[in-house]
Amino acid sequence: MKVFFQRSVVAILVMAAALAGNIQAVISKDVTTENFFLAQTPVNADELELPVALPELAEVILKAGGSNSGRVIGIDVQTEALSIQRSGKTATIPLSKIQKVVFKNGALAYRSNGRQIIRGERDRPTGQLVTWNGIPLNTFTVKNPTQGQAVVKLKPPVVSTAQLLGIQSVARNRQYVVNEIQFNSQQRTINILANPY
């Protein structure tokens, strides 16, 4: 009985050492991520600065009819205007005159790590379309207009804490690409429809 007990203790100690070695190997392993900026974002359960991609070609549909097209290069919160660029010319459109901005399928977009996404042709969404309503206008910023890199700050009540964790989980290895933006100039908010790629 004494020999059995001694062997059992030795076996347990050997197993514990092996498990500790495996745990250490997992902890020290480099984690790769597709979303470089999100990997650098500190975890905060109440707010998330989410990198989103704006495809190169957008159609700005006006409330009075008609449309303009080009690359979205900025939203000015002070003047409440959207700036688009096409063929080297910049146009500024008041948000109150815009019905919505629709990003063209097949237009080139860039991940935050610089890799390209071509929606609809080569790349398909890897998740369902999400809608974020009532985002304060001042929480959406175009960071790199050349590559269509923007950041949106999401927090309650726009999305719940549980939804924030889900969005952050998806965005660790995928890039949210914006399909459509709608503006509410009276409430100074925007609605965003996006897919993870």
Secondary structure as GFF3:
##gff-version 3
##sequence-region A 1 197
A	DSSP	alpha_helix	2	28	.	.	.	ID=ss1
A	DSSP	alpha_helix	36	40	.	.	.	ID=ss2
A	DSSP	beta_strand	48	53	.	.	.	ID=ss3
A	DSSP	beta_strand	58	62	.	.	.	ID=ss4
A	DSSP	beta_strand	67	76	.	.	.	ID=ss5
A	DSSP	beta_strand	81	86	.	.	.	ID=ss6
A	DSSP	beta_strand	89	94	.	.	.	ID=ss7
A	DSSP	three_ten_helix	95	97	.	.	.	ID=ss8
A	DSSP	beta_strand	98	103	.	.	.	ID=ss9
A	DSSP	beta_strand	108	110	.	.	.	ID=ss10
A	DSSP	beta_strand	116	118	.	.	.	ID=ss11
A	DSSP	beta_strand	130	136	.	.	.	ID=ss12
A	DSSP	three_ten_helix	137	139	.	.	.	ID=ss13
A	DSSP	beta_strand	140	144	.	.	.	ID=ss14
A	DSSP	beta_strand	149	154	.	.	.	ID=ss15
A	DSSP	alpha_helix	161	171	.	.	.	ID=ss16
A	DSSP	beta_strand	176	184	.	.	.	ID=ss17
A	DSSP	beta_strand	189	196	.	.	.	ID=ss18
###
